Amino acid sequence: MPIDARAQYAWINGKFLMNREGRWTKTNLYALNGFFVEIWIDRGRNSITHITAFDDIGKLDSYLEDISLKGLS
């Protein structure tokens, strides 16, 4: 399946969880059918560079630093 079709499938069928923004890239994270899906976007060209699917929750560690727990107590 072409990269654009995979991204569209995640956008329509997945649940958006969060994104991370770097200097050159933005990564959107979705939950989809028991997997997590990362869509990597080149910010300068505004184009998708790759899509990664995984089910290992250990790979979510890089997102934890961006989650705020303020106001939950």
Residue pairs with C-beta under 8 A, 6 or more apart in sequence:
1 9
3 48
3 50
3 51
4 48
6 51
7 39
7 48
7 51
9 32
10 30
10 32
10 37
10 39
10 51
11 30
13 32
13 33
14 30
14 31
14 32
14 37
15 30
15 31
15 32
16 28
16 29
16 30
17 29
17 30
17 31
17 36
17 63
18 28
18 29
18 63
18 66
18 67
19 26
19 27
19 28
19 29
20 26
20 27
20 29
20 62
20 63
20 66
21 27
21 43
22 43
23 43
24 42
24 43
24 44
25 40
25 41
25 42
25 43
25 49
26 40
26 41
26 43
27 38
27 39
27 40
27 41
28 38
28 39
28 41
29 36
29 37
29 38
29 60
29 63
30 36
30 37
30 38
30 39
31 37
32 53
34 55
35 53
35 54
35 55
36 53
36 54
36 55
36 57
36 59
36 60
37 51
37 52
37 53
38 51
38 52
38 53
38 54
39 48
39 51
40 48
40 49
40 50
40 51
40 52
41 47
41 48
41 49
42 48
42 49
